[in-house]
Amino acid sequence: MNISAIKAQDYNPDILNTLANLSSDEVFTPPEVANQVLDLLPQELFGSPDTTFLDPATKSGVFLREIARRLMSGLVKVFPNEQERRDHIFQRQLYGIAITELTSLMSRRSIYCSKFPNGRYSVSRFENVEGNVRFKQDEHRFINGRCAYCGASETQFGKNVREGLEYHAYEFIHTLKPEEIFGMKFDVIIGNPPYQISDGGAAASAMPIYQKFVLQAKKLDPQYLIMIIPSRWFAGGKGLDSFRSEMLHDRRIRYLVDFPNPNDCFPGVPVKGGVCYFMWDKNHPGDCEVVTVRGEQSSRMSRPLLEANQNVFIRYNEALTVLHKIVSKGENTFGSLVSSRKPFGLSSDFKSFSKTGEIRLYANKATGYVAPKQILQNKQWIKQWKVYISYAYGAGEEFPHQILNKPFIGEPDSACTETYLLIGPFESIEICKNVISYISTKLFRFLVLLIKNTQHATSRVYQFVPLQDFSKPWTDAELYAKYSLSEEEIAFIESMIRPMDAEVGEQDG
């Protein structure tokens, strides 16, 4: 419908639907998403005058506002007088910790209809200027250049650098005793915390921070914990190994709703690897209801978060039977053929090559030549046949997707920079061609997809891919038959992965 054709008096959009996100790591939650999250909770919570709610990272105030709507309906019989009901809800049941001064004002405006809850326009009058939505300009505690609480870099967030700007030293995670912030216990902790913070590395290098909000919230021992966070923790993420292990072994996570394409949850927000939200129920451990949303399609299955003998979360329910069939063969993993980063010790910004020389060097969108002395490690690979494949390629938010960039043959007397990983080495060009035929299959790249939820493709993303006999080329038809995949399993793989040109060629920059 053309908005210009709508009468002005009929057009009354929700302001929280029109907010522009500050960044891809501090994402505002649309009201409809907030309500989908709230639907996971037992709805009788909204009929009790004793249920307390905390948003430890409030930005727009949407969660507390939508909780207030439900409480206003659920407590009609308890408090027939509307103002008495409103005062009880806002003053005794809803609490928030803002992440910045700006979001504290936004949240109070959303919840109390006034950024000053002690003012005449507040729907519930408080005696203080904050109400129950507080903001404290906290500080990082730097030790050896890093914040002891969140890991922020002093060069990025020190006072001398951030003067006049937000420090992003979030109060909730910059304390060892979060229970002292409000001095009370909460039944429900719910929110959409900041996702990452700059770590002072090159370019836009950042480290995750959302896991610290989850772990801190657990310390408060709520009955229910719900948070919207990036999905990278499923199988990767910088410094998330211990967090992933804790989450996957925690059988109190009863619901997990996953959006591989973040646009299905937050339109226009590029969160690599997708986003998810989960509900943790302290007193009812068991299997998790896993829901995967892909556009108009979704799948649902009750299952453990952690499959036997695995260390990552398999995000696609339909992939489980495929993986079980392949793992049951007990074959070695293809990852054993894939090198670590910097196969020859040369970084991606290496430029010290010439137009002629003894060793051909494949670099970032360029080729050149170097001398043997410039190769820093694995010199034994130089004279052998190998396959090169890009270290980084799209994170796979849209389907069908290619998942990996097209590999190419590395001839003897060649090397590469960090832009590529090396597969091999091999005895002949024929074996290299057969390896590339295998990488080009949809099944190969589907198995990589189960772990690769960011653009980086280290050797670990190949851990589900079985090793094959490379004296011959491979096709999907042969692989589907070898692993006895059903028509339904094949159809799902085909829907997820697009064809890759299997023709052996030169470097695909």
C-alpha positions in Angstrom: 0.0 0.0 0.0 1.2 3.5 -0.8 1.7 5.3 2.5 1.1 8.7 0.8 -2.4 7.5 0.0 -3.2 6.8 3.7 -5.0 9.6 5.6 -2.7 11.2 8.2 -5.1 10.4 11.0 -5.0 6.7 10.1 -1.2 6.4 10.0 0.1 5.9 13.5 3.3 3.7 13.3 5.0 2.3 16.4 8.1 4.4 16.9 10.0 1.4 18.0 9.5 -0.1 14.5 11.0 2.9 12.8 14.3 3.2 14.8 17.5 2.9 12.8 20.0 0.5 14.4 23.1 2.3 15.8 25.3 -0.5 14.5 25.3 -4.3 13.7 26.4 -5.0 17.3 23.9 -2.9 19.1 20.6 -3.9 17.5 17.2 -2.5 18.4 14.6 -5.2 18.8 11.4 -4.7 16.7 8.1 -5.0 18.8 6.9 -8.1 16.9 10.2 -9.9 17.7 10.0 -8.9 21.3 6.5 -10.4 21.5 7.6 -13.6 19.8 10.2 -14.0 22.4 7.8 -13.2 25.3 5.5 -15.9 23.9 8.0 -18.5 25.0 7.4 -17.7 28.6 4.6 -19.4 30.6 1.8 -16.8 30.2 0.6 -17.2 33.8 3.7 -15.1 34.8 1.8 -12.1 33.4 -1.1 -12.8 35.8 1.0 -12.6 38.9 1.7 -9.3 40.8 4.8 -10.9 42.2 6.7 -11.7 38.9 9.7 -9.4 38.5 11.4 -8.7 35.2 14.9 -7.3 34.3 16.3 -6.2 31.0 20.0 -5.9 31.7 20.9 -4.2 28.4 17.9 -2.1 27.5 18.1 0.1 24.4 14.6 1.1 23.2 12.8 -0.3 26.2 10.7 -2.5 24.0 10.8 -5.6 26.2 9.7 -3.8 29.3 7.1 -2.0 27.4 5.6 -5.1 25.9 5.8 -6.9 29.3 3.9 -4.0 30.7 1.1 -4.4 28.1 0.7 -8.0 29.1 0.8 -7.3 32.8 -1.8 -4.5 32.4 -4.2 -7.1 30.9 -3.2 -10.0 33.2 -3.6 -8.1 36.5 -7.0 -6.5 35.9 -8.7 -8.6 38.5 -5.9 -8.1 41.0 -5.9 -4.3 40.6 -9.2 -3.2 39.1 -8.1 0.5 39.4 -6.0 1.2 36.3 -3.7 3.7 37.9 -3.1 1.5 40.9 -2.4 -1.4 38.5 0.0 0.7 36.4 1.9 2.0 39.5 2.4 -1.5 40.8 3.6 -2.8 37.5 6.1 0.0 36.7 7.3 0.5 40.3 7.5 -3.1 41.6 7.8 -5.5 38.6 9.8 -3.9 35.7 13.5 -3.0 35.9 16.1 -2.1 33.3 19.8 -1.3 33.0 20.5 0.9 30.0 23.6 0.5 27.9 24.1 4.2 27.2 22.7 7.5 28.5 20.8 7.9 25.2 19.2 4.5 25.4 18.2 5.2 29.1 16.2 8.2 27.9 14.7 6.2 25.0 13.7 3.4 27.3 12.1 5.6 29.9 10.2 7.4 27.1 9.0 4.0 25.8 8.0 2.7 29.2 6.8 5.7 31.2 5.9 7.9 28.3 8.3 10.4 29.6 12.1 10.4 29.8 11.7 11.9 33.3 9.6 9.5 35.3 9.4 12.0 38.2 7.8 14.5 35.9 4.2 15.4 35.3 3.9 13.5 32.1 5.0 10.1 33.4 2.2 7.5 33.4 3.5 6.4 36.8 5.1 9.0 39.1 8.5 8.1 40.6 10.4 10.2 43.2 13.7 9.9 41.3 14.7 10.9 37.8 15.5 7.4 36.6 12.5 5.4 37.8 13.5 1.7 37.5 15.6 2.2 34.4 19.1 3.1 35.5 22.2 4.1 33.7 25.6 4.4 35.3 28.6 5.7 33.3 30.8 2.9 34.4 34.5 2.6 33.5 36.7 -0.2 32.2 39.3 -1.6 34.6 42.4 -2.0 32.4 45.1 -4.5 33.3 48.0 -4.8 30.8 46.0 -2.9 28.2 42.7 -5.0 28.5 39.6 -4.5 30.6 39.5 -7.2 33.3 35.7 -7.5 32.9 35.0 -7.3 29.2 38.4 -7.5 27.5 38.1 -4.1 25.8 41.3 -2.6 24.5 42.7 0.4 26.4 43.9 1.9 23.1 40.3 1.9 21.9 38.3 2.6 25.1 40.7 4.4 27.5 39.7 7.7 28.9 42.3 9.6 26.9 40.8 8.1 23.7 37.0 8.2 24.5 36.8 11.6 26.2 33.3 13.0 25.4 32.2 9.6 23.9 30.5 6.6 25.4 32.9 4.2 27.1 30.7 1.2 26.4 31.6 -0.1 29.9 28.3 -1.8 30.4 27.3 -1.8 34.1 25.8 -5.2 34.2 29.0 -7.0 33.2 31.4 -4.6 34.9 30.8 -6.0 38.4 31.5 -9.2 40.3 28.2 -8.8 42.2 25.4 -8.0 39.8 22.9 -8.8 42.5 23.9 -5.5 44.2 22.8 -3.4 41.3 19.1 -3.4 42.3 19.5 -5.5 45.5 16.7 -7.9 44.6 16.0 -11.2 42.8 14.4 -11.4 39.4 12.1 -14.1 38.1 12.7 -13.3 34.4 15.8 -11.8 32.8 15.3 -10.9 29.2 17.2 -8.8 26.6 19.1 -8.2 23.5 22.6 -7.3 24.7 25.4 -5.7 22.7 27.0 -8.2 20.4 30.7 -7.2 20.2 33.3 -4.7 21.1 36.5 -3.6 19.3 39.5 -5.5 20.4 42.1 -3.0 19.1 43.1 -5.3 16.3 43.5 -4.5 12.6 40.7 -2.8 10.7 37.3 -3.7 12.2 38.6 -6.5 14.4 36.2 -7.2 17.2 35.5 -9.7 19.9 32.1 -11.0 21.1 30.7 -9.6 24.3 27.1 -11.0 24.4 28.2 -14.2 26.1 29.2 -12.1 29.2 25.7 -10.9 29.6 24.3 -14.5 29.4 26.8 -15.7 32.0 26.2 -12.8 34.3 22.5 -13.2 34.1 22.8 -16.9 35.1 24.6 -15.7 38.3 21.4 -13.9 39.3 19.7 -17.3 39.3 16.4 -16.3 37.6 13.6 -18.7 37.0 13.7 -17.8 33.3 16.5 -16.3 31.1 15.8 -15.2 27.5 18.3 -13.4 25.3 18.7 -12.6 21.6 22.3 -13.2 20.6 24.3 -13.9 17.4 24.4 -17.6 16.4 28.2 -17.8 15.9 28.6 -19.5 19.2 27.0 -22.6 17.7 30.3 -23.7 16.1 32.8 -20.8 16.2 33.4 -17.3 17.4 36.5 -15.7 18.9 37.1 -16.9 22.4 33.7 -18.7 22.7 34.9 -22.3 23.2 34.1 -22.4 26.9 30.8 -20.5 26.4 29.8 -22.9 23.7 30.6 -25.9 25.8 28.6 -24.6 28.8 25.6 -23.7 26.6 25.5 -27.1 24.8 25.8 -29.0 28.0 23.1 -27.0 29.8 19.9 -28.9 29.5 17.9 -26.0 31.0 17.9 -24.4 27.6 14.4 -25.4 26.6 13.8 -23.4 23.4 16.2 -22.2 20.7 14.9 -20.2 17.8 17.5 -19.8 15.1 17.6 -17.4 12.1 20.5 -18.4 9.7 19.6 -15.3 7.7 19.5 -12.4 10.2 17.2 -10.5 7.9 14.4 -12.9 8.9 14.7 -11.5 12.5 16.3 -8.1 12.0 15.7 -6.7 8.5 18.7 -5.0 7.1 21.1 -5.9 9.9 24.2 -7.8 8.7 24.9 -10.1 11.6 27.3 -12.7 10.1 26.2 -16.2 10.8 22.7 -15.2 11.8 21.0 -14.6 15.1 19.0 -16.7 17.6 17.1 -16.4 20.8 16.8 -19.0 23.6 14.8 -19.6 26.7 16.5 -21.1 29.8 14.3 -22.6 32.4 16.0 -23.2 35.8 13.7 -25.9 37.2 12.9 -27.9 34.1 15.9 -29.5 32.4 15.3 -31.6 29.3 15.6 -31.7 25.5 15.5 -28.4 23.7 12.8 -27.4 21.2 14.9 -26.3 18.3 13.2 -24.1 15.7 15.1 -23.0 12.5 13.5 -20.2 10.5 14.4 -19.7 6.9 12.1 -17.1 5.3 8.6 -18.5 5.1 9.8 -22.0 6.1 10.7 -23.3 9.5 11.5 -26.7 11.0 11.0 -27.8 14.6 12.4 -30.7 16.6 12.8 -31.6 20.2 16.4 -32.8 20.7 19.5 -32.4 22.8 21.6 -29.4 21.9 24.7 -31.6 21.8 24.9 -34.6 19.6 27.0 -37.6 20.8 30.7 -37.2 20.2 30.4 -33.7 18.8 31.5 -30.3 20.1 29.4 -28.0 18.0 25.6 -27.4 17.6 24.0 -28.7 14.4 21.7 -25.9 13.6 19.6 -27.6 10.9 17.2 -30.3 12.2 17.1 -31.9 8.8 20.9 -32.4 8.7 21.0 -34.7 11.7 20.1 -37.9 9.9 22.5 -37.1 7.1 25.3 -36.5 9.6 24.5 -39.7 11.5 24.8 -41.8 8.3 28.1 -40.3 7.4 29.6 -40.5 10.9 28.5 -44.2 11.2 31.0 -45.1 8.4 33.9 -44.2 10.8 36.0 -42.6 8.0 38.9 -40.2 8.5 38.1 -36.5 8.1 39.0 -34.4 5.1 40.2 -31.7 7.6 43.4 -33.7 8.0 44.4 -32.5 4.5 43.7 -28.8 5.2 46.5 -26.6 6.3 46.4 -24.1 9.1 46.3 -20.3 8.4 49.4 -18.9 6.7 50.4 -22.2 5.0 53.8 -20.7 4.1 54.0 -18.1 6.9 53.0 -15.2 4.7 50.3 -12.8 5.8 47.5 -11.6 3.5 49.0 -8.2 3.1 52.3 -9.6 1.8 53.5 -7.4 -1.1 57.2 -8.3 -1.4 56.9 -10.2 -4.7 58.1 -9.5 -8.2 57.1 -10.2 -11.8 59.6 -13.0 -12.2 61.2 -15.5 -9.9 61.6 -19.1 -8.9 58.3 -19.6 -6.9 54.9 -18.4 -8.1 53.0 -16.8 -5.3 49.2 -16.6 -5.1 48.2 -13.6 -3.1 45.0 -11.5 -2.5 43.7 -10.9 -6.0 47.2 -11.0 -7.4 50.0 -13.3 -8.4 53.7 -12.7 -8.4 57.0 -14.4 -7.7 59.2 -14.8 -4.7 62.6 -16.4 -3.9 62.8 -19.6 -1.7 64.3 -17.6 1.2 61.1 -15.6 1.4 59.1 -18.7 2.3 58.9 -18.8 6.1 57.6 -22.3 6.7 56.5 -25.6 5.1 59.1 -25.3 2.3 58.7 -29.0 1.6 55.3 -28.3 0.0 56.7 -25.9 -2.6 57.8 -28.6 -5.0 54.6 -30.7 -4.7 51.1 -30.6 -6.2 48.4 -29.1 -4.0 45.0 -27.4 -4.1 44.4 -23.8 -2.9 41.1 -22.6 -1.5 40.1 -19.2 -0.1 40.4 -18.8 3.7 37.4 -16.4 3.7 34.2 -16.6 1.7 30.6 -15.6 2.3 29.0 -16.6 5.6 26.0 -18.4 4.0 23.1 -16.2 5.0 21.2 -16.8 1.8 20.3 -20.1 0.3 21.0 -21.9 -1.9 24.6 -20.8 -1.3 28.0 -21.8 -2.6 29.6 -21.9 1.0 33.2 -22.1 -0.3 35.0 -20.2 -3.0 36.1 -22.3 -6.1 39.4 -24.1 -5.4 42.2 -24.2 -7.9 45.3 -26.2 -8.5 48.6 -25.2 -7.0 51.4 -26.4 -9.3 54.9 -27.4 -8.2 57.1 -24.3 -7.4 54.1 -22.4 -6.1 53.1 -21.0 -2.7 50.4 -18.8 -1.3 49.7 -16.1 1.2 47.2 -16.2 4.1 44.5 -15.4 1.6 44.4 -19.2 0.9 44.6 -22.4 2.7 46.5 -25.4 1.2 44.9 -28.8 0.7 47.3 -31.6 0.2 50.0 -32.0 -0.8 49.4 -34.6 -3.5 51.4 -36.8 -5.9 49.9 -35.7 -9.2 47.7 -33.2 -10.9 45.1 -35.9 -11.5 44.6 -36.3 -7.7 44.2 -32.6 -7.4 41.5 -32.6 -10.1 39.7 -35.4 -8.2 39.9 -33.5 -4.9 38.4 -30.5 -6.6 35.6 -32.6 -8.0 34.8 -33.7 -4.4 34.9 -30.1 -3.1 32.6 -29.1 -5.9 29.9 -31.6 -4.8 26.9 -30.3 -2.9 27.3 -32.9 -0.1 30.9 -31.8 0.6 29.8 -28.1 1.0 26.7 -29.0 2.9 28.8 -30.7 5.5 31.1 -27.7 5.7 28.0 -25.5 6.2 27.1 -27.3 9.4 30.1 -25.7 11.0 31.0 -22.7 8.9 28.7 -19.9 10.1 31.1 -17.0 9.4 33.1 -16.1 6.4 36.3 -17.8 7.7 36.9 -21.4 6.7 39.7 -22.8 8.8 40.5 -26.5 8.8 38.0 -27.1 11.6 35.0 -26.4 9.3 35.9 -29.6 7.4 35.7 -31.9 10.4 32.4 -33.5 9.3 33.6 -34.1 5.7 34.8 -37.7 5.2 38.0 -38.5 3.4 37.5 -40.3 0.0 39.6 -42.3 -2.4 41.0 -39.7 -4.7 42.2 -42.1 -7.4 38.9 -41.2 -9.0 36.6 -38.1 -9.4 33.4 -37.8 -7.4 29.8 -36.8 -8.1 26.9 -36.1 -5.8 25.0 -39.1 -7.2 27.9 -41.4 -6.2 28.1 -39.8 -2.7 24.3 -39.9 -2.1 24.4 -43.6 -3.0 27.4 -44.4 -0.9 25.8 -42.9 2.2 22.3 -44.2 1.5 20.7 -40.8 1.6 16.9 -40.6 1.3 15.0 -38.5 -1.3 14.1 -36.1 1.5 17.6 -35.8 2.7 18.9 -35.2 -0.9 16.2 -32.6 -1.5 17.2 -30.7 1.6 20.9 -30.7 0.6 19.9 -29.5 -2.9 17.8 -26.7 -1.5 20.7 -25.5 0.7 23.6 -25.6 -1.7 23.9 -24.3 -5.3 26.1 -25.9 -7.9 29.8 -25.0 -8.2 31.5 -25.1 -11.5 33.7 -28.2 -11.3 36.0 -27.1 -14.1 39.6 -26.9 -13.0 40.9 -23.4 -13.6 43.2 -20.7 -12.5 43.1 -18.6 -9.4 39.7 -17.1 -8.8 40.5 -13.9 -7.1 
